[in-house]
């Protein structure tokens, strides 16, 4: 009887031990399986993450290279334009300037056309303010050319005033160049370029239905040249809100007439972009 009891107890203990061992074995196998599965997923995730990091690094390198190449081209193109403007001015002075008369004739046409071609070649690399400034200089050069009315003799124009405007713009273009390469942070140069361009634009177009040339504070006798270029800029700054409103009105009006006034509309849009941006942030 005792042997039977002992055998039963021994069998029960062995069964319980077997169950415990089996349960631990299954648990360990499950844990190993889970660890293996997670390890595989982790390796896959690491591999995918490394691939993404490598792709991002490669993309970033390409972007940096493109930015560097673009910046280098922009810097070189801007330097070429500044040099070209100075060369045109030197040729103009050499050909037309007289101490007792001032600037006696228009800018040399070949020099002007070469500068215009250079601008056309590199214009893609310039931002709005740079385009506005260089385009304005070219426009003032063109203001020195005589006016032709049919077969009659061309009507000569005063070349001193366009020359004054170009000389006003030159140092501001240089400041723009310095700001683009990180030497300056002030936006004063582009603000004054847009002020001059805007007040010149509305005073040199005749649209009676929108009261152009303007009357009152924005009216500049003889284009921008009557009071002197610097004073015209001062008048524009003192009435910048009115100038912006008038440029918007002008822009809407000329776009109704299609391609014929396309360039005027583009100029108005550039000046507006600069003026509104400069008004929303301090201009040193």
Helices and strands as residue ranges (DSSP letters): H 2-96, E 97-98, E 102-103, H 109-122, G 123-125, H 128-142, H 159-180, H 188-203, G 208-210, G 216-218, H 229-238, H 240-255, G 258-261, H 262-280
